[in-house]
Amino acid sequence: MSHPASRLGLGLAAIARPAYITSGRASDLGADRDVATLRARTRALLDAGRAAGIRYLDVARSYGRGEEFLAGWLDDHPEIDDVEIGSKWGYRYVGGWRMDAEKHEIKDHSLDAFTEQYAQSRELLGDRLGIYHVHSATVDTGVLDDARVHRAMTHLRDAGIRVGISTSGPAQADAIRRALDVRVDGAPLFTSFQSTWNPLEPSAGPALAEAADAGARVILKEVFANGRLAPGGDDGTPGARAAAALAERLGLGPDQVAVAAALANPWAWRVLLGPVSTAQLESNTAAAELTLPSGVDDELADLAEQPQQYWATRSARAWA
């Protein structure tokens, strides 16, 4: 029998760099965010995640020192041979480990960016790298139509690394469906999809279900809506307020309702968590064994915002 947490993954987006858009960081992390401190926090989370049964770990080139922190932890645990690692290319971290950086990351979906960043990921993660995503692929950047990038990524696919895309923005479904159509040498290129899905923004669901039906893996990210569906994260918007009230009525944390709702999607291979403390991780993973009561599905569906509205709210969030 699989462990209850086997469908969960641990992402390092929020812990491996000093600034991010998740709410509550001032109280969750405090002011001490030097490299050594966040490395130690990351290691504690990786230890706790492993103890909880999590076996999928997610990083990206733009997650500050995420790949480096993860590689160091893996090097110190050579006995660990049952985890799968996913990373992403397409953004560069340019924040300089500063809270007040003018820019924290820059998007680049060029062939040169892929070549450079894959070499960096491979140097750190080696043969442990199992999935490599285009980071926040959209129809507009052209990466889903770039035959040179596709050919370069085919070398990974043919070497046994699963190739995929992550998605963001109100047109996630368009990117997913476009990527599903990409074939190289007669075979699908993109067979992993990491997309935002939560009760406030479920619009990618039908396209993700199609991806799963086609044999791809589906990984759900931002299930807490960057903190809006976490304890204390109610930002006063109708959806977040209603989610908090629903969770209180059920005697659960809003994060637990969000995780349980994501896990209820049968097409989801993994549901990513992004905590910055072991206490948050413990609360999140408790939802792995939850089944939401009958009728809650309809209430959760009522929380959905218009995608344009949801993503405008997300874009306005400050890095802190």
N, C-alpha and C positions, 0 to 999 in steps of 0.2 A: 504494500500500500504506500502511495506517495505521501510525503510530508504535507501538512496543510499549507505551509508557506512555499511549496514548490512552484506555484504559479506567480510568485512575487519576484521582483528584481530590485536591486539596490543601485540607484543612480547617484553620482557624485557631483552633479551640477551645482548644488547649493553649498557644498562643504569644501570644495577644492580651490576656491578663490575667495577673496575677502568681500567682494560686493556681488549682489545678485538681486533679482526682482521679487524674490519671495518675501512676503510680509513677516513681521515679527523678528527680524534678524537682530535688532538692537537688544532685545531681551533674551533671545535664544543663544546668541553668540557673544554678546557684549562687545567691548572695544578691542579686546586682545585677539587679533586675527593675523598675527605674523605667520610665516611659513611653518615654523616648528609647531606652533599651536594647532594649526589646521591639519597638518600632517598627523599629529597625535589624535585629533578628533576623528579624522578619516579612518585611521587604523582601528580605533575603538568601535566605529560603526561597522567596519568590515568584519571584525571579530564577532560582534553581536549579531550581525546579519547571518553569518555562517552558523552560529549557534542556534539561530531561529529556524534554519533550514533553507535560507535563500542561497540559490546557486547560479543566479544570473546577475552580472555586474556590468554597469553601463557608465562609460566615460566618453570624452570627446577631446579633440585637439584644443578646443576653445575653453575647456573647463579649467582654466588656470593651470594648476599642476596635477590635475586629476589622473592623467595617465601615469605620471611619475610616482604619485602617492600609491596608486594601485600596484604598479610594478614593484615598488619597494616592499609592499606587503606580501606580494606573491613570492618574491625572492626569499623572504624570511620564512616562508611556509612551503618549501619544496615538496612536502608530502601532499599538498592539496592538488588533486588531479580531477576533481569533479565539478569545477566551475566553468561556466561559459562566459567569455568576455566579448562585449560589443563596444565599438568605438565609432567615431564619426569624423569626417573631414568636411571642409567647406567654410569654416569660420576660423579666424585666428584670434587668439587672446592677445589684446594690446593694452590691457589695463595697467600693466607695470606694477601689479600688486598694490594699487592705490585705490582708495575709496572714492576719490574725487576726480578720477580720470575722465577726460572729455569723452572718450570712447572706451568701451571695455572689450568689444569684439568687432571684427570686420568680416563681412561675408565675401567669399571668393570661390566660385564654382568652376574655375578654369582648369584645364589639363595640368598646367604648371602647379597649381595649388594641390591638386590630387597627388601628383608625383612627389612633391615635397612632403606633404603631410602624411601620406602613407608610409614613406620611408621613416619618418619620425615615430609614428605609431608602432611600426614593426620593430624599430630599434628598442623601444621600451617594452613592448608586450610580447614580441617574438611569436612563437608558435601558439601562444595562448589566445591570440586574437582569432575569434570565431565568426564575428559579424562585423562588417564595415559599412556604415551608412553614409550616404550623402546628407549632410546636415541641413535640415530645413529646405529641402528641394521644393521648388515651385515651378509652375509652367513658365513664369515670366523670366527666370534667370537663364533659361535655355539649356540647363544641364540635362534635362530629360530628352532633349533632341540632339545632344552633342555626341556624334558617332565616335569621335576620338576619345572622349572620356569613357564612353561605353566600352570601346575596345580595350582600353587600359584596365578597366575594372573587370573585364572578362578574364584577365589573367588571374585575378584573385579568385573569381568563381571557379575557374578550372583547377585551381590549386587547393580547393576545399574550403575557402572562406566564403561564407554566405554574404551576398551583396544586397544592399537595400537602400531605402531612403527614410529619413525622418521628415515630418511635415509640421508646418505651423501656418496660421492664418486662416481667413474665412474660406479659402478655396482649397482646403486640404483634399477634399474628395476628387477634385480635378487632377491634382498631382498624383494621387494614388492610382487613379484609373489610367492616366497617361503612362505611369511607370509600369503598370501591369502589361501594357501593350509592347514594351521594349523587349525585343528578342535579338540575340546575337548568336550566330552560328546555329540557328534553329531552336534555341532554348531560351527560356525566360532569363533575363539578367537580374531583375530586382525581385527577390523572394523574401524580403523582410521589410516590414513597414512599422515604423515607430511614430505614432501619431498622438496628438492631444485628444483626449476623450475624458469628459467628466460630466456630471449632471447639468452643469451650466452650459457646456459646449459639446453636445453629443452628435453634431452634424456629420462627422466623418464615419459614423457607425455603419451605414449601409455599404459604403465603399470598402471599409475594412472587412466587413463580412464577405464581400465579393473576393477580396484578396485571400482570405482564409480558405474560401471554397476552391480557389485556384491552386491551393497548396502552399501558400506563403505563410510565414509566421507573422503574427500581429502582436506588437508591444504597445501598451497604452502608457502614455506619459502625461504629466501635469494633471493627474487625477484629483489633486487638491486645488486646482485652479490657482497655482502660485500662492497658496496660503489662504485664499478666500473661503475654502472649505476645510480649514483646519481650526482647531480650538483657538478662540480669540481672533479669528481672521475675518469675522463678519464685517464687511466694509460698508454696510448700510444699504447696499443695493437689494432690490426685492428678492432676487434669487438666493443670494447669500444669507439674507435674513430668514427666508423660508427654510433653507437647508438647516440652519442652526436650530430653528424651532422644531423641525422634524426630528433632528438628532436628539434634542432634549426630551421630546416626547417618547422616543424609543429607548431612552436611557443609555445612549451611546455618544461617543464623540463624533463631531461632524467628519473628521478624518476617517473614522471607521465606517461610517455610512458611505463615504465616497469610495473607499477601497472595496467594500462589499458590492456596491453597485457596479464597479468596473469588473470585478470577478464574475458577476452574474452574466456577462457577455460570453457565451460559449465559444466564440471565435477568438477570444483574447488568449494568446499563448503566455504572455507575461504582463503583469501590472507593475509599473515602476514606482518605487517609493523614493523620496528625496529628502530624508530627514537630515538635521544637523546635530542631533543629540540621540543618545541611546534611549532616552525616555520617549522621544517622538517615535523612534523605530519600534519600541515595544508596543506603543499604542496602535501604530499602523498595522503591525503584524497580527495583533489580536483579531483583526477583522477577517483573517484568512479562514477562520472557522465559523463565521457568521452566515446565517441565511436571513435575509430581510423578510419581515412578515408579508403576508399576502396583501396586496393593495398598495404597497409602498411604491411599486414600479410606476403606477399612475401619478403618484405625488411627485416622484423624482422627474418624470417627464414634464411636469408643469413648471419645473425650475429652469428649463432651457431658455437661454437668451438668444436673440438673433445673432448669428455668427459675426456680422459686422460690428455689432454693439460689443460683444464679448471681446473681440480682438482689439477694438479701439480702447477698451478699458485696460486690457493687458499692456498695450503699447504705451499707455500713459504712466505705468508704474515706474517709480524711481528705483535706481540701483542703490542699495543700502546695505 
